[in-house]
Amino acid sequence: MPVDFSGTWNLVSNDNFEGYMVALGIDFATRKVAKMLKPQKVIKQDGDSFYIHTTSTFRDYLLEFKVGEEFDEETKGLDNRKCKSLVTWENDKLVCVQTGEKKNRGWTHWLEGDDLHLELRCENQVCRQVFKRA
Ligand code: VLZ
């Protein structure tokens, strides 16, 4: 059985989100609000087609892509940059490389036990998030 990320997931831990937001150039006031949030992710996976909706009381962010197909991403409501994004499988991990103005930008999703993990990378900062099924 291939890995299936589908479901509704609630954030339970968020390590160094602050450092990640600073690396993205998010302003102080926005960071202050954003780091208090407990975002929820709704993921719909159909084979290699993904819908990942990150929602919160403050901002939300929708990403739709197919694994292996590069797409133009505009991080509206986040740092508002444009990048070329490509998501690939690395074994059972879903790895995104976001090529653009920011070096070393991307993220990785994987499942560990009943938890959904997300590592967010930008420049020299790594944010580690863990989600549990709602
Ligand atoms: O996740 O790129 O699941 O896009 C945080 C919303 C969304 C809270 C972070 C507001 C998106 C923040 C992380 C205001 C600055 C992300 C991908 C992997 C899908």
Residues whose N, C-alpha, C, O or C-beta is under 5 A from the ligand:
A	BS01	VLZ	A34 I52 T54 S56 R59 Y61 L63 G77 L78 W107
